[in-house]
């Protein structure tokens, strides 16, 4: 099973959440996946949180499939 890189403390605060949202939105679009509620979480600005929001079950399955294949078609 693949692991996700956990950012070091200094890395986590160096990333603009708006940039992260746009990068993720673009990557998901390349995989033909849309998260309608994807956006910056404005409730805790110091944390730089990204709200992934909701997704239909079929979108979640497609995302899981793409992740398992490493993004390859």
DSSP file (Angstrom, degrees, kcal/mol; ACC not computed):
  #  RESIDUE AA STRUCTURE BP1 BP2  ACC     N-H-->O    O-->H-N    N-H-->O    O-->H-N    TCO  KAPPA ALPHA  PHI   PSI    X-CA   Y-CA   Z-CA
    1    1 A X              0   0    0      0, 0.0     2,-0.1     0, 0.0     0, 0.0   0.000 360.0 360.0 360.0 135.9    0.0    0.0    0.0
    2    2 A X        -     0   0    0      1,-0.0     2,-0.3    66,-0.0    66,-0.0  -0.405 360.0-141.4 -74.2 150.7    1.3    3.4   -0.9
    3    3 A X        -     0   0    0     -2,-0.1     2,-0.4     3,-0.0    -1,-0.0  -0.845  11.3-124.8-112.4 153.2    1.9    6.0    1.8
    4    4 A X        -     0   0    0     -2,-0.3     2,-0.4     1,-0.0     0, 0.0  -0.813  29.6-112.6 -96.9 133.7    1.3    9.7    1.6
    5    5 A X        -     0   0    0     -2,-0.4     2,-0.6     1,-0.1    -1,-0.0  -0.494  26.9-146.0 -64.6 121.2    4.1   12.1    2.3
    6    6 A X        -     0   0    0     -2,-0.4    -1,-0.1     1,-0.0     6,-0.0  -0.820  21.4-124.3 -89.7 122.3    3.4   13.9    5.5
    7    7 A X        -     0   0    0     -2,-0.6     2,-0.1     1,-0.1    -1,-0.0  -0.316  21.2-113.4 -66.9 147.3    4.8   17.4    5.3
    8    8 A X    >>  -     0   0    0      1,-0.1     4,-2.1     4,-0.0     3,-0.7  -0.360  38.0 -98.8 -69.5 161.2    7.2   18.7    7.9
    9    9 A X  H 3> S+     0   0    0      1,-0.3     4,-1.0     2,-0.2    -1,-0.1   0.873 124.8  49.2 -51.8 -43.5    5.9   21.5   10.0
   10   10 A X  H 34 S+     0   0    0      1,-0.2     4,-0.4     2,-0.2    -1,-0.3   0.805 110.3  52.0 -70.3 -27.8    7.7   24.1    8.0
   11   11 A X  H X> S+     0   0    0     -3,-0.7     3,-1.1     1,-0.2     4,-0.6   0.890 101.3  60.2 -72.8 -39.7    6.4   22.7    4.7
   12   12 A X  H 3< S+     0   0    0     -4,-2.1     3,-0.5     1,-0.3    -1,-0.2   0.834 108.2  43.5 -60.0 -34.8    2.8   22.7    5.8
   13   13 A X  T 3< S+     0   0    0     -4,-1.0    -1,-0.3     1,-0.2    -2,-0.2   0.546 102.9  66.7 -90.5  -7.4    2.7   26.5    6.4
   14   14 A X  T <4 S+     0   0    0     -3,-1.1     2,-0.6    -4,-0.4    -1,-0.2   0.567  83.1  88.1 -87.3  -9.2    4.6   27.3    3.2
   15   15 A X  S  < S-     0   0    0     -4,-0.6     2,-0.4    -3,-0.5     3,-0.0  -0.806  75.0-135.7 -98.5 124.0    1.8   26.2    0.9
   16   16 A X     >  -     0   0    0     -2,-0.6     4,-2.3     1,-0.2     3,-0.2  -0.634  11.1-143.4 -73.2 125.0   -0.9   28.6   -0.1
   17   17 A X  H  > S+     0   0    0     -2,-0.4     4,-2.3     1,-0.2    -1,-0.2   0.819  99.9  56.5 -63.7 -29.0   -4.3   26.8    0.3
   18   18 A X  H  > S+     0   0    0      2,-0.2     4,-2.1     1,-0.2    -1,-0.2   0.909 109.1  46.3 -66.5 -40.8   -5.6   28.7   -2.8
   19   19 A X  H  > S+     0   0    0     -3,-0.2     4,-2.7     2,-0.2    -2,-0.2   0.909 111.3  52.4 -64.7 -42.3   -2.7   27.4   -4.9
   20   20 A X  H  X S+     0   0    0     -4,-2.3     4,-2.6     1,-0.2     5,-0.2   0.904 108.8  50.2 -61.1 -41.8   -3.3   23.9   -3.4
   21   21 A X  H  X S+     0   0    0     -4,-2.3     4,-2.9     2,-0.2    -1,-0.2   0.930 112.2  46.5 -62.9 -45.6   -6.9   24.0   -4.4
   22   22 A X  H  X S+     0   0    0     -4,-2.1     4,-2.3     2,-0.2    -2,-0.2   0.897 113.2  49.2 -66.0 -39.5   -6.2   25.0   -8.0
   23   23 A X  H  X S+     0   0    0     -4,-2.7     4,-2.4     2,-0.2    -1,-0.2   0.924 114.7  44.7 -63.8 -44.2   -3.4   22.4   -8.3
   24   24 A X  H  X S+     0   0    0     -4,-2.6     4,-2.8    -5,-0.2     5,-0.2   0.915 111.9  52.1 -67.6 -42.0   -5.7   19.7   -7.0
   25   25 A X  H  X S+     0   0    0     -4,-2.9     4,-2.3    -5,-0.2    -1,-0.2   0.911 111.7  47.4 -59.4 -42.5   -8.6   20.9   -9.2
   26   26 A X  H  X S+     0   0    0     -4,-2.3     4,-2.0     2,-0.2    -2,-0.2   0.917 112.6  48.3 -65.9 -43.6   -6.4   20.7  -12.3
   27   27 A X  H  X S+     0   0    0     -4,-2.4     4,-1.1     1,-0.2    -2,-0.2   0.909 112.7  48.3 -64.7 -41.5   -5.1   17.3  -11.4
   28   28 A X  H  <>S+     0   0    0     -4,-2.8     5,-2.7     1,-0.2     3,-0.5   0.901 108.7  54.2 -64.4 -39.8   -8.6   16.0  -10.8
   29   29 A X  H ><5S+     0   0    0     -4,-2.3     3,-1.8     1,-0.2    -1,-0.2   0.883 103.1  56.3 -61.6 -38.4   -9.8   17.5  -14.1
   30   30 A X  H 3<5S+     0   0    0     -4,-2.0    -1,-0.2     1,-0.3    -2,-0.2   0.819 109.3  46.7 -61.5 -29.7   -7.0   15.6  -15.9
   31   31 A X  T 3<5S-     0   0    0     -4,-1.1    -1,-0.3    -3,-0.5    -2,-0.2   0.297 120.2-114.1 -92.8   8.7   -8.4   12.4  -14.4
   32   32 A X  T < 5S+     0   0    0     -3,-1.8     2,-0.4     1,-0.2    -3,-0.2   0.881  74.4 132.8  59.5  42.0  -12.0   13.6  -15.4
   33   33 A X      < -     0   0    0     -5,-2.7     2,-0.4    -8,-0.2    -1,-0.2  -0.983  37.0-167.0-125.9 134.4  -13.0   13.9  -11.8
   34   34 A X        -     0   0    0     -2,-0.4     2,-0.7    -3,-0.1     3,-0.1  -0.983  12.9-166.4-125.4 127.7  -14.8   16.9  -10.3
   35   35 A X    >   -     0   0    0     -2,-0.4     3,-1.8     1,-0.1    20,-0.1  -0.923  11.7-163.5-105.1 102.2  -15.3   17.6   -6.6
   36   36 A X  T 3  S+     0   0    0     -2,-0.7    -1,-0.1     1,-0.3    19,-0.1   0.798  86.4  46.7 -59.4 -30.0  -18.0   20.4   -6.7
   37   37 A X  T 3  S+     0   0    0     17,-0.7    -1,-0.3    15,-0.3    16,-0.2   0.343  78.0 134.4 -96.1   7.3  -17.3   21.5   -3.1
   38   38 A X    <   +     0   0    0     -3,-1.8     2,-0.3    14,-0.2    14,-0.2  -0.355  33.1 115.6 -59.8 128.9  -13.5   21.7   -3.4
   39   39 A X  E     -A   51   0A   0     12,-2.1    12,-3.1    -2,-0.1     2,-0.3  -0.986  66.4 -63.4-175.9 177.8  -12.3   24.9   -1.9
   40   40 A X  E     -A   50   0A   0     -2,-0.3     2,-0.9    10,-0.2    10,-0.2  -0.622  44.2-128.5 -79.6 136.5  -10.3   26.7    0.8
   41   41 A X    >   -     0   0    0      8,-2.3     3,-0.6    -2,-0.3     8,-0.4  -0.785  24.9-175.3 -86.1 107.1  -11.5   26.2    4.3
   42   42 A X  G >   +     0   0    0     -2,-0.9     3,-0.6     1,-0.2    -1,-0.1   0.505  65.8  83.8 -84.1  -4.1  -11.8   29.8    5.6
   43   43 A X  G 3  S+     0   0    0      1,-0.3     2,-0.2     2,-0.1    -1,-0.2   0.807 103.6  26.4 -69.9 -29.5  -12.7   28.8    9.1
   44   44 A X  G X>> +     0   0    0     -3,-0.6     3,-1.6     1,-0.1     4,-0.8  -0.605  69.0 171.1-133.4  72.6   -9.1   28.2   10.2
   45   45 A X  G X45S+     0   0    0     -3,-0.6     3,-0.5     1,-0.3   -28,-0.1   0.789  75.9  59.6 -59.1 -30.3   -6.9   30.4    8.0
   46   46 A X  G 345S+     0   0    0      1,-0.2    -1,-0.3     2,-0.1    -2,-0.0   0.767 103.0  53.5 -69.4 -23.3   -3.7   29.8   10.0
   47   47 A X  G <45S-     0   0    0     -3,-1.6    -1,-0.2     2,-0.0    -2,-0.2   0.696  97.5-138.5 -84.8 -19.2   -4.0   26.1    9.3
   48   48 A X  T <<5 -     0   0    0     -4,-0.8     2,-0.2    -3,-0.5    -3,-0.1   0.916  35.0-177.7  63.8  44.0   -4.2   26.4    5.5
   49   49 A X      < -     0   0    0     -5,-0.6    -8,-2.3    -8,-0.4     2,-0.5  -0.487  21.0-149.3 -81.7 145.8   -6.9   23.8    5.3
   50   50 A X  E     -A   40   0A   0    -10,-0.2     2,-0.7    -2,-0.2   -10,-0.2  -0.960  11.3-142.6-111.1 128.3   -8.4   22.6    2.0
   51   51 A X  E     -A   39   0A   0    -12,-3.1   -12,-2.1    -2,-0.5    -2,-0.0  -0.821  12.6-171.5 -92.9 114.1  -12.0   21.4    2.1
   52   52 A X        -     0   0    0     -2,-0.7   -15,-0.3   -14,-0.2   -14,-0.2   0.744  27.7-171.3 -77.5 -22.7  -12.5   18.5   -0.3
   53   53 A X        -     0   0    0    -16,-0.2     2,-0.3   -17,-0.1    -1,-0.2  -0.236  32.5 -28.3  71.3-154.9  -16.2   18.6    0.2
   54   54 A X        -     0   0    0    -16,-0.0   -17,-0.7   -19,-0.0     2,-0.3  -0.645  50.7-175.3-101.2 154.6  -18.6   16.1   -1.0
   55   55 A X        -     0   0    0     -2,-0.3   -20,-0.1   -20,-0.1    -2,-0.0  -0.992  31.9-105.7-145.3 145.0  -18.5   13.7   -3.9
   56   56 A X    >>  -     0   0    0     -2,-0.3     4,-2.2     1,-0.1     3,-0.5  -0.310  37.5-110.6 -63.7 154.7  -21.0   11.3   -5.4
   57   57 A X  H 3> S+     0   0    0      1,-0.2     4,-2.2     2,-0.2     5,-0.2   0.869 118.5  53.9 -57.0 -40.1  -20.2    7.6   -4.7
   58   58 A X  H 3> S+     0   0    0      1,-0.2     4,-2.0     2,-0.2    -1,-0.2   0.843 108.0  50.7 -67.3 -31.2  -19.4    6.9   -8.4
   59   59 A X  H <> S+     0   0    0     -3,-0.5     4,-2.6     2,-0.2    -1,-0.2   0.910 108.9  51.2 -69.8 -41.7  -16.9    9.8   -8.3
   60   60 A X  H  X S+     0   0    0     -4,-2.2     4,-2.5     1,-0.2    -2,-0.2   0.892 110.4  49.4 -61.1 -40.1  -15.3    8.4   -5.1
   61   61 A X  H  X S+     0   0    0     -4,-2.2     4,-2.4     2,-0.2    -1,-0.2   0.919 111.2  48.8 -65.3 -43.8  -15.0    5.0   -6.8
   62   62 A X  H  X S+     0   0    0     -4,-2.0     4,-2.5     2,-0.2    -2,-0.2   0.911 111.8  49.7 -62.8 -41.3  -13.4    6.5   -9.9
   63   63 A X  H  X S+     0   0    0     -4,-2.6     4,-2.6     2,-0.2     5,-0.2   0.934 110.5  49.3 -62.7 -46.1  -10.9    8.4   -7.8
   64   64 A X  H  X S+     0   0    0     -4,-2.5     4,-2.2     1,-0.2    -1,-0.2   0.907 111.4  50.2 -58.8 -42.4  -10.0    5.3   -5.8
   65   65 A X  H  X S+     0   0    0     -4,-2.4     4,-1.6     2,-0.2    -2,-0.2   0.928 111.6  47.3 -61.9 -46.6   -9.5    3.4   -9.1
   66   66 A X  H  <>S+     0   0    0     -4,-2.5     5,-3.6     1,-0.2     6,-0.3   0.889 111.7  50.7 -64.1 -39.6   -7.2    6.2  -10.5
   67   67 A X  H ><5S+     0   0    0     -4,-2.6     3,-1.4     1,-0.2    -1,-0.2   0.905 108.1  52.4 -65.0 -40.8   -5.2    6.4   -7.3
   68   68 A X  H 3<5S+     0   0    0     -4,-2.2    -1,-0.2     1,-0.3    -2,-0.2   0.846 111.4  47.0 -63.1 -32.9   -4.7    2.6   -7.3
   69   69 A X  T ><5S-     0   0    0     -4,-1.6     3,-1.3    -5,-0.2    -1,-0.3   0.342 117.7-112.7 -91.1   7.0   -3.4    2.8  -10.9
   70   70 A X  T < 5S-     0   0    0     -3,-1.4    -3,-0.2     1,-0.3    -2,-0.1   0.792  70.8 -58.5  68.6  26.7   -1.1    5.7  -10.1
   71   71 A X  T 3 <S+     0   0    0     -5,-3.6    -1,-0.3     1,-0.3     2,-0.2   0.415 102.6 137.1  83.9  -3.0   -3.2    8.1  -12.2
   72   72 A X    <         0   0    0     -3,-1.3    -1,-0.3    -6,-0.3    -3,-0.1  -0.521 360.0 360.0 -78.6 145.0   -2.6    6.0  -15.3
   73   73 A X              0   0    0     -2,-0.2    -1,-0.1    -3,-0.1    -3,-0.1   0.451 360.0 360.0 -75.4 360.0   -5.5    5.3  -17.7
